[in-house]
Amino acid sequence: MTELSGAIGMCRSKFYQCFETVYGITPFEYLHRRRMETAGQLIREGEFNVTQTAYAVGYSSLSHFSKAFKKYFGVIPSKCNKGVSLCSG
């Protein structure tokens, strides 16, 4: 986030404040949601298995990914199959 705030000419704290004011969530929450939405899409499309999906969205731990996925979607990643709408936000 420091690189991003620097790229737009703001200090980190001002960037966070402006981002949260505009979007209603923190930059980290935004990134987390994007990662989960991408993960759900990859699993629904059937191109990646759960492990491949976890790594594709930036998780190095499958257990952390599974916990985050379940918290976000309310179902474990292995319950989401191609075309299943449970894993859509």
C-alpha positions in Angstrom: 0.0 0.0 0.0 2.9 2.3 0.6 4.0 2.0 -3.1 0.4 2.7 -4.2 0.0 5.7 -2.0 3.4 7.0 -3.1 2.5 6.5 -6.8 -0.4 8.8 -6.4 1.5 11.4 -4.3 -0.1 10.8 -0.9 1.3 9.6 2.3 0.0 6.2 3.4 -2.3 7.5 6.2 -4.0 10.1 4.0 -4.4 7.4 1.2 -6.1 5.0 3.7 -8.3 7.8 5.0 -9.4 8.9 1.5 -9.9 5.4 0.3 -12.1 4.5 3.2 -14.1 7.7 2.8 -14.8 7.0 -0.8 -15.3 3.2 -0.8 -16.5 2.6 2.8 -13.9 -0.1 3.4 -10.1 -0.2 4.0 -7.7 -0.9 1.1 -6.9 -4.2 2.7 -10.6 -5.2 2.9 -11.0 -4.2 -0.7 -8.1 -6.4 -1.7 -9.4 -9.3 0.4 -12.8 -9.1 -1.3 -11.2 -9.0 -4.7 -9.1 -12.1 -3.9 -12.1 -14.0 -2.6 -14.3 -13.0 -5.6 -11.5 -14.1 -8.0 -11.1 -17.4 -6.1 -14.8 -18.1 -6.2 -14.8 -17.4 -10.0 -11.8 -19.7 -10.6 -13.4 -22.6 -8.7 -16.8 -22.1 -10.4 -15.2 -22.1 -13.8 -13.6 -25.4 -13.0 -10.2 -24.4 -14.4 -8.4 -24.6 -11.1 -8.6 -27.0 -8.2 -8.7 -25.6 -4.6 -4.9 -25.7 -4.1 -4.2 -24.0 -7.5 -6.8 -21.4 -6.7 -5.3 -20.6 -3.3 -1.9 -20.1 -4.8 -3.4 -18.1 -7.8 -5.0 -15.5 -5.5 -1.9 -15.2 -3.3 -2.3 -17.6 -0.4 0.7 -19.7 0.5 -1.2 -21.7 3.1 -4.1 -23.8 2.0 -5.6 -23.9 5.5 -5.6 -20.0 5.7 -7.2 -19.8 2.3 -9.9 -22.3 3.2 -10.7 -20.5 6.4 -10.9 -17.1 4.6 -13.0 -18.6 1.8 -15.5 -20.2 4.2 -15.7 -16.9 6.2 -16.4 -15.0 3.0 -18.8 -17.4 1.2 -20.1 -19.4 4.1 -19.0 -22.7 2.5 -15.7 -24.5 2.2 -14.0 -24.2 -1.3 -14.3 -27.9 -2.1 -18.1 -27.5 -1.9 -18.0 -25.1 -4.8 -18.1 -26.8 -8.2 -18.3 -25.7 -11.7 -21.4 -23.6 -12.2 -22.4 -23.6 -8.5 -23.7 -20.1 -7.4 -22.9 -20.6 -3.7 -19.5 -19.2 -4.4 -20.5 -15.9 -5.9 -20.6 -12.7 -4.1 
